[in-house]
Amino acid sequence: MKKFAIILGILLGGAVVLAAALAGGLYYWASLDLPDFKRITDYNPPLVTTVHARDGRVLGYFYKEKRFLVPLAELPPHVSRVFLAAEDSAFFEHEGVDMTAILRAHIRNLQAGHVVQGGSTITQQVIKSLLLTPEQSYKRKIREAILAYRLERYLTKDEILTIYLNHIFFGARAYGIEAAARTYFGVHAKDLTLAQAAMLAGLPKAPSRFNPFRNDERARERQVWILGRMRELGWASAEEYEAAMAEELVFSSMADPSWTLGAYYLEEVRRSLIETYGEDQVYNSGMHVYTAVDLDHQRAAEIALRKGLRDSAKRRGWTGPNQNLPEREWEEFLVRTARDPGALAAGDWVEALVVAVQRESATVRFGALRGSIGVKDMAWARTPNPARSTEEVPPVADCTTVLRPGDVVWASVKAVPAAGEGQEQDAAAPWPLALEREPDVQGALVSLEPENGEVRALVGGYSFEASQFNRATQARRQPGSAFKPIVYSAALDGGLTPSSVLLDAPIVYTDAATDRVWKPENFEGVFYGPTLLRTALVKSRNLVTIRVAQRIGIRRIIERAKALGLEAEFPEDLSVSLGSAPVSPLNLAQAYTALARGGSWIEPRFILRVESAWGEELFKSEPRVHEAISPQTAYIITALMKEVVNDGTGWRARQLGRPVAGKTGTSNDEQDAWFVGFTPGLLSVVWVGFDQVAPMGKYETGARAASPIWVDYRMAVEAGYPERDFPLPQGVVMARIDPASGLLAAPYAEKTFFLPFKDGTQPTETAQGDESGGSGPSATTRGEDLLKQ
């Protein structure tokens, strides 16, 4: 027996040594080429970059995986507990691997004959998703266990749980608990109820199988089981459990605002971020980008531009229906384009099918609804003729000359039919409609605050969905007369004054290099003779402007334009004075800030601050200001531009009812239409034109095509700024001027101009009829005296 015991002991000892050797070999084999788990400690998963408006609202998102980082401390306790109940109830007891859970799962799987339960801990799942492949093998499981054990030596339980909750996939392109909460319930993770959290906790096991959007019954079964586990573990009271079981879940997704309101602005931010940080960081790092956009401004700008472009298109006439369908295809079209009557409001557009046309009206259908377009509501639909203006062509008097049965057209809802006052709409009643057309013309609007350069709104075209080309920043178009204030600012520094008299008479200019003869004209085709510089700017007289350029020299004008930050190839000929050098709307707005700011221009700012996903400040924008002209020159040009609004082509801007400086601009053949206008608090630029340069039609000028857009936008936002005038700088005097001679006005002259001058440049002689023979205190007032008054 003794000998047997010795032999048995040797065998057992050998078995132990062999087992240890095998275990050690297995460990060594499984440990070969293990990935460096320490990179998990610097957890940087692909995250959504969020772009915020100035008030914190979301402008849009950039991402490849829809994941938002949320710290564990921001989640209510029941959110993390439901995941522990579903996946790893002993998470805070084991050291990365739960042998009891593995054994229990193994027995269950043997009993079932297939895999019905897993034994992986949350730590192992983190290792699997971040470091290992999803292959099903013993080697991978061993490697997973080794790494899980090691990871628990480097990270706390809370840190591991934070990684798990932010990394797991929930289906529907949602990664992490925050994205899941937004996708399935339209709330933030911190606001999830116990019932909602339990539903989400059931998804990671099989996102497609338990997706409540696809299989509500199976998802509910999983939720009930998890809630039962919560009650069983004592992590939910009886009252909490009953309330969660009784809660009716409503599934809805949080709206993604990306590429809807402010799409052109968002694209400008995206391009700037990629240029600075690279595409990978923009789409994966979870940055928070804070911009200067004001969504109320942005909405008003988009509405105004779209309306203005539609109005411009209508003034060119009718270009035909979207298509014409044979009668056999009518019903299929109506089914495909059906609209919910309850979702329609006045002003909405519908795609309508013309089913009958009479002289006085056309009957149309859209879905199951019937509408009528009266002849007055298609009066604009004349045959296009660029050589004739709207006023020169009689309105449409017969609907049959415009439409025929089978035509598919756009129409706007004039009013929603109702059975009576205060009653619900009557879907069976005919809907009053107006004929519409999609504009072929394009436009842009830029609006910024000159004090700080922050861009409050930017629209780069009629529809971002149809064209992503940003005409506000990427298009280069001739500003026409909108360039003249820059010319006249150089003139003031070149010896001219607002009362300088120049000749408005024909000019013939021959280019010596090309023998090309240039005969510029005023827009009206009329010559006005001797004209004050003030009047030349206010009335936008081309020939006087050319004589100004001859007087001061082209080089001085180009230098002034560059000093104001304009980026263009300026031709060194007289045409530059009439705005022949193409610029972008944003660049022109930047140059004009020098006038609104009193001499210095400021660089436009879109992005104000950028933070990392963890709140670290990566970038902070500071205003960048450039001195360009004197405060006196800036004030005088601004004062003359106020006269453009009060007495010139910018008259529509008077609707604001406050001091406004403005300037229209129209290039040759009405190919480009501009309006630049500003108050002390806000500067806005509007451009209208075809993408492929072409005439827009007779009288489609800055005053007619661009300034109404400017006015509509500004009327919607102006209440956000206090009414104030431009401050009068030291060194400016005001003098009452005779409009014919440019001299001081006689005391009893009926028509005079009260004009600003740099001190010492004002006239000293009085126009005939002034018996005093001198200027006197009533004719000239110093700026500082006006300030005292």
BELDALIN-V753095 format. One record per pair of residues at least 12 apart in sequence whose ideal C-beta (glycine too) atoms are under 8 Angstrom apart, sorted by the first residue. I is the first residue (numbers start at 1). GAP is how many residues later the second one is. Records with the same first field share a line. If there is no record, write none. Layout:
I: GAP / GAP
This chain:
26: 116
27: 115 / 119
29: 110
30: 109 / 112 / 113 / 116
31: 112 / 115
34: 109 / 112 / 113
35: 96 / 97 / 112
37: 90 / 94 / 110 / 113 / 114 / 117
38: 116
40: 86 / 87 / 90 / 91 / 111 / 115 / 123
41: 113 / 114
43: 119 / 120 / 123
44: 241 / 569
45: 20 / 22 / 24 / 121 / 122 / 130 / 131
46: 17 / 18 / 19 / 21 / 129 / 237 / 238
47: 16 / 18 / 20 / 21 / 22 / 237 / 238 / 239 / 566
48: 13 / 14 / 15 / 17 / 18 / 19 / 20 / 131 / 238
49: 12 / 13 / 14 / 224 / 233 / 234 / 236 / 237 / 238 / 239 / 240
50: 18 / 236 / 237 / 238 / 239
51: 215 / 218 / 238 / 240
52: 236 / 237 / 238 / 239
53: 209 / 238 / 240 / 241 / 242
54: 236 / 237 / 238 / 239 / 240 / 400 / 402 / 554
55: 239 / 240
57: 238
58: 199
59: 198 / 199 / 202 / 203 / 206 / 207 / 210 / 232 / 234 / 236
60: 196 / 197 / 198 / 199 / 202 / 203 / 206
61: 195 / 197
62: 196 / 208 / 211 / 220 / 221
63: 220 / 221
64: 219 / 220
65: 108 / 110 / 219
66: 107 / 108 / 109 / 113 / 117
67: 99 / 100 / 107 / 108 / 109 / 111 / 112 / 219
68: 108 / 110 / 111 / 114 / 218
69: 97 / 107 / 109 / 217 / 544 / 545
70: 95 / 96 / 106 / 107 / 108 / 119 / 120
71: 91
72: 86 / 89 / 90 / 93
74: 115 / 116
75: 90 / 102 / 114 / 115
76: 114 / 116
78: 116 / 119 / 152 / 157 / 158 / 162
79: 86 / 98 / 110 / 113 / 118
80: 81 / 85
81: 149 / 154 / 155
82: 112 / 115 / 116 / 118 / 119 / 144 / 148
83: 39 / 78 / 81 / 82 / 118 / 121
84: 38 / 77 / 151
85: 116 / 141 / 144 / 145 / 148 / 150
86: 112 / 115 / 116 / 118 / 119 / 140 / 143
87: 35 / 38 / 114 / 117 / 118
88: 13 / 33 / 34
89: 140 / 144
90: 31
91: 30 / 31 / 32 / 66 / 70
92: 65
94: 27
95: 54 / 57
96: 25 / 27 / 28 / 49 / 52 / 53 / 54 / 55 / 56
97: 24 / 26 / 27 / 48 / 51 / 52
98: 21 / 23
101: 18 / 20
102: 17
103: 16
104: 13 / 15
105: 12 / 13 / 14
106: 13
120: 24
121: 27
122: 38 / 39 / 42
123: 25 / 28 / 29 / 37
124: 20 / 21 / 24
125: 39 / 43
126: 22 / 25 / 34 / 37 / 38 / 41
127: 17 / 20 / 21 / 24
128: 16
129: 38 / 39
130: 33 / 37
131: 16
132: 12 / 15
165: 12
166: 12
168: 36
169: 35 / 38
170: 13 / 14 / 30 / 33 / 34 / 37
171: 32 / 36 / 37 / 40
172: 12 / 35 / 39 / 41
177: 12 / 23
180: 20 / 23
181: 15 / 19
182: 71 / 72
183: 70 / 71
184: 12 / 15 / 16 / 28 / 29 / 67 / 69
185: 64 / 65 / 66 / 67
186: 66 / 67 / 68 / 69
187: 67
193: 51 / 54
194: 33 / 36 / 42 / 46 / 49 / 50 / 53
195: 28 / 32 / 48 / 49 / 50 / 52 / 54
196: 51 / 53
198: 25 / 28 / 29 / 32 / 46
199: 13 / 20 / 21 / 23 / 24 / 50
201: 22 / 25
202: 17 / 20 / 21 / 23 / 24
203: 16
205: 17
210: 12
212: 37 / 39
213: 38
224: 21
227: 14 / 17 / 18
259: 205 / 206
261: 34 / 37 / 38 / 41
262: 31 / 33 / 36 / 40 / 196
263: 201 / 202
264: 194 / 195 / 196 / 197 / 200 / 206 / 208
265: 26 / 28 / 33 / 190 / 192 / 193 / 194 / 341
267: 193 / 197 / 201 / 203
268: 190 / 192 / 202 / 205 / 338
269: 20 / 22 / 337 / 338
270: 12
272: 334 / 335
273: 14 / 16 / 334 / 337
276: 343
285: 327 / 328
286: 326 / 327
287: 323 / 324 / 325 / 326 / 331
288: 322 / 323 / 324 / 325
289: 318 / 320 / 321
290: 317 / 318 / 319 / 320 / 321
291: 315 / 316 / 317
292: 156 / 162 / 163 / 164 / 313 / 314 / 315 / 316
293: 162 / 163 / 164 / 165 / 313
294: 162 / 163 / 423
296: 421 / 424
297: 150 / 159 / 160 / 416 / 420
298: 158 / 159 / 160 / 161
300: 157 / 412 / 413 / 416 / 417
301: 144 / 146 / 156 / 157 / 158 / 412
302: 157
303: 409 / 410 / 413
304: 141 / 405 / 406 / 408 / 409 / 412
305: 138 / 139 / 140 / 154 / 157 / 381 / 404 / 408
306: 156
307: 402 / 405
308: 135 / 378 / 380 / 397 / 398 / 400 / 401 / 404
309: 130 / 132 / 133 / 134 / 153 / 379 / 400
310: 126 / 127 / 129
311: 397
312: 127 / 129 / 376 / 384 / 388 / 393
313: 124 / 125 / 126 / 127 / 128
314: 66 / 67 / 123
315: 65 / 74 / 75 / 382 / 385
316: 68 / 70 / 124 / 125 / 380 / 381 / 384
317: 63 / 64 / 65 / 66 / 67 / 68 / 76
318: 60 / 62 / 63 / 64 / 65 / 66 / 84 / 119
319: 65 / 118 / 121
321: 33 / 82 / 86 / 87 / 88
322: 29 / 86 / 87 / 88
323: 84 / 85
324: 80 / 82 / 83 / 84
325: 28 / 81 / 83
326: 80
327: 78 / 79
330: 23 / 25 / 35 / 76
333: 20 / 75
334: 19 / 31 / 32 / 33 / 34
335: 32
337: 14 / 29 / 30
338: 28 / 29 / 30
339: 27 / 28 / 30
341: 28 / 75 / 84 / 86
342: 83
344: 69 / 72
345: 68 / 71
346: 67 / 68 / 69 / 70
347: 65 / 66
348: 64 / 65
349: 61 / 62 / 63 / 64 / 87
350: 16 / 21 / 60 / 61 / 62 / 63 / 83
351: 15 / 57 / 58 / 59
352: 12 / 13 / 14 / 19 / 21 / 56 / 57 / 58 / 59 / 81
353: 12 / 13 / 53 / 54 / 55
354: 49 / 50 / 51 / 52 / 53 / 54 / 55
355: 50
356: 49
357: 42 / 43 / 46 / 47 / 48
358: 41 / 42
359: 16 / 39 / 40 / 41
360: 14 / 15 / 39
361: 12 / 13 / 14 / 38
362: 16 / 37 / 40 / 41
363: 67
364: 45 / 47 / 69
366: 45
368: 59
369: 58 / 62
370: 60 / 61
371: 40 / 59 / 60 / 61 / 62
372: 58 / 59 / 60 / 61
373: 26 / 30 / 38 / 60 / 61 / 62
374: 58
375: 21 / 22 / 23 / 24
377: 37 / 56 / 57 / 58
378: 18 / 21 / 24 / 25 / 56 / 57
379: 16 / 17 / 18
380: 15 / 16 / 55
381: 15 / 21 / 54 / 56
382: 12 / 13 / 14
384: 313
386: 309 / 310 / 311 / 312
387: 311
388: 310
389: 308 / 309 / 310
390: 309
392: 306
402: 33
403: 32
409: 26 / 27
410: 25 / 26 / 27 / 28
411: 22 / 23 / 24 / 25
412: 21 / 22 / 24
413: 18 / 19 / 20
414: 17 / 18 / 19 / 20
415: 16 / 17
416: 15
417: 12 / 13 / 14 / 15
439: 23
440: 250
441: 247 / 248 / 249 / 255
442: 19 / 20 / 25 / 29 / 246 / 247 / 248 / 249
443: 16 / 18 / 19 / 28 / 243 / 244 / 245 / 246 / 263 / 266
444: 15 / 16 / 17 / 26 / 27 / 28 / 31 / 141 / 241 / 242 / 243
445: 12 / 13 / 14 / 27 / 140 / 239 / 240 / 241 / 242 / 264 / 265 / 268
446: 12 / 26 / 139 / 140 / 143 / 158 / 238 / 239
447: 142 / 235 / 236 / 237 / 238 / 266 / 270
448: 141 / 145 / 156 / 234 / 235 / 236
449: 232 / 233 / 234
450: 143 / 146 / 147 / 152 / 228 / 230 / 231 / 232 / 233
451: 146 / 230
452: 150 / 153 / 171
453: 140 / 149 / 150 / 151 / 152 / 170 / 171
454: 150 / 151 / 154
455: 131 / 149 / 150 / 151
456: 226 / 261
457: 256
458: 12 / 14 / 15 / 128 / 148
459: 13
460: 12 / 13 / 14
467: 224
469: 222
471: 114 / 216 / 220
472: 112 / 113 / 114 / 215
473: 111 / 112 / 113
474: 110
475: 109 / 110 / 212 / 216
476: 92 / 106 / 107 / 108
477: 105 / 106 / 107 / 190 / 195 / 210 / 212 / 216
478: 101 / 102 / 103 / 104 / 189 / 190 / 193 / 194
479: 100 / 102 / 103 / 104 / 109 / 186 / 188 / 193 / 195
480: 98 / 99 / 185 / 186 / 187 / 188 / 192 / 194 / 222
481: 59 / 61 / 64 / 97 / 98 / 182 / 183 / 184 / 185 / 193 / 221
482: 97 / 106 / 181 / 182 / 183 / 192 / 193 / 194 / 220
483: 78 / 94 / 95 / 96 / 98 / 182
484: 53 / 56 / 61 / 93 / 94 / 95 / 179 / 181
485: 52 / 107 / 110 / 152 / 155 / 156 / 178
486: 71 / 74 / 75 / 78 / 80 / 105
487: 58 / 61 / 62 / 70 / 73 / 90
488: 45 / 49 / 57 / 60 / 149 / 152
489: 71 / 106 / 140 / 144 / 145 / 148
490: 62 / 66 / 67 / 69 / 70
491: 42 / 57 / 60 / 61
492: 141 / 144 / 145 / 266
493: 63 / 67 / 136 / 137 / 140
494: 57 / 58 / 59 / 62
495: 56 / 57
496: 37 / 52 / 55 / 56
497: 36 / 260 / 261 / 264 / 265
498: 34 / 35 / 36 / 138 / 142 / 239 / 255 / 257 / 258 / 259
499: 33 / 34 / 35 / 236 / 238 / 243 / 244 / 254 / 256 / 258 / 263 / 264
500: 32 / 33 / 242
501: 29 / 30 / 31 / 32 / 240 / 241
502: 28 / 29 / 31 / 34 / 42 / 45 / 46 / 49
503: 26 / 27 / 28 / 40 / 41 / 44
504: 18 / 23 / 24 / 25 / 26 / 27 / 32 / 37 / 39 / 40
505: 22 / 24 / 38
506: 13 / 21 / 37
507: 12 / 13 / 36 / 39 / 40
509: 37 / 64 / 65
511: 62
518: 56 / 57
520: 22 / 23 / 26 / 54 / 55 / 58
521: 21 / 22
522: 19 / 20 / 21
523: 17 / 19 / 143 / 178
527: 16
528: 13
530: 210
531: 13
532: 205 / 207 / 210 / 221
533: 15
534: 106 / 109 / 203 / 219 / 221
535: 204
536: 12
537: 103 / 104 / 106 / 107
538: 102 / 105 / 106 / 109 / 110
539: 109 / 110
540: 104 / 108 / 109 / 123 / 124
542: 36
545: 32 / 33
546: 28 / 31 / 32
548: 29
549: 25 / 27 / 28
550: 24
554: 18 / 19 / 20 / 22 / 23
555: 17
557: 19 / 20
558: 12 / 14 / 18
560: 69
561: 20 / 30
563: 65 / 66
564: 26 / 27 / 30 / 37 / 64 / 65
565: 22 / 25 / 26 / 36 / 38 / 61 / 63
566: 15 / 17 / 21 / 22 / 25
567: 16 / 17 / 20
568: 13 / 14 / 15 / 19
569: 12 / 13
579: 86 / 88
585: 100 / 101 / 102
586: 18 / 99
588: 86 / 88 / 97
589: 15 / 87 / 94 / 95 / 96
590: 12 / 13 / 14
592: 84 / 86 / 91 / 93
593: 90
594: 34 / 35 / 40
595: 39 / 42 / 43 / 46 / 66 / 83
596: 42 / 65 / 82 / 83 / 84 / 87 / 130
597: 28 / 37
598: 33 / 36 / 37 / 128 / 129 / 131
599: 28 / 29 / 30 / 31 / 32 / 34 / 35
600: 25 / 26 / 27 / 28
601: 24 / 25 / 27
602: 21 / 22 / 23 / 24
603: 20 / 21 / 22 / 23
605: 16 / 18
607: 12 / 14
608: 12 / 13
609: 12
631: 98 / 99 / 100
632: 97 / 99 / 100 / 126
633: 125
635: 91 / 93 / 94 / 97 / 121
636: 96 / 120 / 121 / 122
638: 23 / 88
639: 22 / 87 / 116 / 117
641: 20 / 21 / 22
642: 17 / 18 / 19 / 84
644: 17 / 18 / 19 / 20
645: 15 / 16 / 17 / 32
649: 14 / 15 / 52 / 53 / 54
650: 12 / 13 / 14 / 25 / 27 / 53 / 57
651: 52
652: 51 / 55 / 56 / 58 / 59
653: 22 / 24 / 54 / 57 / 58 / 61
655: 56 / 60
656: 23 / 55 / 58 / 59 / 62
658: 21 / 60 / 65
659: 20 / 21 / 64 / 65 / 66 / 67
660: 17 / 18 / 19
661: 16 / 17 / 18 / 65
662: 13 / 14 / 15 / 16 / 45 / 48
663: 12 / 13 / 14
664: 37 / 38 / 39 / 42 / 43
665: 37 / 41
666: 35 / 36 / 37
669: 26
670: 25 / 26 / 27 / 28 / 29 / 30 / 31 / 35
671: 18 / 19 / 22 / 23 / 24 / 25
672: 15 / 16 / 17 / 21
673: 14 / 15 / 16 / 23 / 27 / 28 / 29 / 31 / 32 / 33
674: 12 / 13 / 14 / 28 / 32
675: 27 / 28 / 31 / 32 / 34 / 35
677: 30 / 33 / 37
679: 39 / 42 / 45
680: 44 / 45 / 46 / 47
681: 40 / 41 / 43
682: 32 / 35 / 36 / 39
684: 26 / 29 / 30
686: 20 / 21 / 23 / 24 / 27
687: 19
688: 12 / 17 / 18 / 21
728: 28 / 55 / 58 / 59
729: 54
730: 53 / 54
731: 27 / 28 / 52
732: 24 / 25 / 26 / 27 / 51
733: 23 / 24 / 25 / 26 / 29 / 47 / 48 / 49 / 50
734: 20 / 21 / 22 / 23 / 46 / 47 / 48 / 49 / 52
735: 19 / 20 / 22 / 27 / 28 / 40 / 44 / 45 / 46
736: 13 / 16 / 17 / 18 / 19 / 42 / 43 / 44
737: 15 / 16 / 17 / 18 / 26
738: 14 / 29
739: 12 / 13 / 14
740: 27
741: 26 / 27
742: 21
743: 20 / 22 / 23 / 24
744: 18 / 19 / 20 / 21 / 22 / 23 / 26 / 31 / 35 / 36
745: 21 / 22 / 25 / 34
746: 20 / 21 / 22 / 23 / 24
747: 23 / 24 / 25 / 29 / 31 / 32
748: 21
749: 18 / 20
756: 27
759: 23 / 24
762: 18
763: 12
766: 13
